[in-house]
Amino acid sequence: MQSNIKKIGVMTSGGDAPGMNAAIRAVARACSYYNVKCVGYYRGYQGMIEGDSVELTARSVKNIVSKGGTILKSARSLEFKTKEGRKKAYENLTEEGVEAMILIGGDGTFTGGMIFSKEYDIPVIGVPGTIDNDIFGTKFTIGYDTALNTVVEAIDKIRDTASSHNRLFFVEVMGRDAGFIALNAGVGAGAEEILIPEEDLGLERLLESLQRSRRSGKSSSIVVVSEGDKIGKNVFELAEYVTENLPDYEARVSVLGHMQRGGKPTCFDRVLASRLGVKSVELILDGQTNVMVGVSDNKLLVTSIEKAVKGKHTINKELLRISDILSV
Ligand code: F6P
């Protein structure tokens, strides 16, 4: 370890994600292991601006590895987008003696970090935490696996009632502009159709596919709709359009919403968060800055924050083909 850094700050920002607490714990414990002080900032950048912080010790992060949400709370700070806001944040860090920051969040968080570390000479390390999985430089983000399992469980339940009533269900899932949750949970739950922003299926093809399902003897169907899909209608309009054109179908809509962000993290997310959290501290102590730590092929991968923000994590389109075959 090359650096003399004695105090590291950590925060969670943007949409919360299950496993963020496991990452905070890993950061605090790695700091303790390497004899470095650790400070947690509440509500992301807003807490840095307000100097709202708490000392994190190895013991103060006990029993949080299994907890959903984030003990440091989260926010999307508008003030940090201003020069004055960032100046206040820097002054607070300096006053507190914090010499480097670990930012747990998504691309909005990393964009803020990139600007901050360019303006002020302070090392920042990104840890990808978002259920959307839409970050370049990592195969998986913290929280994504838990969200997938939550969605699959919800769709399994919807399937029971869909099948009892011979209904067609449109299930809207989160993901912002990316279809990772819809695509993977859709295949996992055996959805008949999956609508994602990366591939516009088109309304005609959707109708044809649903007609085909009927003809093949299916009495109920599930269409998973990603919130960012580009079909041109929201999930309620879509259900209406389909029932107008296919009056045989009785359709219902279920918007899963924020339940996808809650709950205990899966073992996968806990392990991922633990690995990324420890590595983020080690990167700082190795003198690195402006990088994000991710995972690929089960190995830790370090990418510049700039690339993480500007690059595009692409979905596996092969899964669409698999879904088509399996919904025959
Ligand atoms: O980025 C996580 C996410 O849950 C997205 O999937 C969703 O579009 C957005 O956050 C919702 O944000 P909010 O909780 O601010 O409504």
Boltz pocket constraint, residues with backbone or C-beta under 6 A from the ligand:
constraints:
  - pocket:
      binder: B
      contacts: [[A, 15], [A, 16], [A, 106], [A, 130], [A, 131], [A, 132], [A, 174], [A, 175], [A, 176], [A, 227], [A, 261]]
      max_distance: 6.0
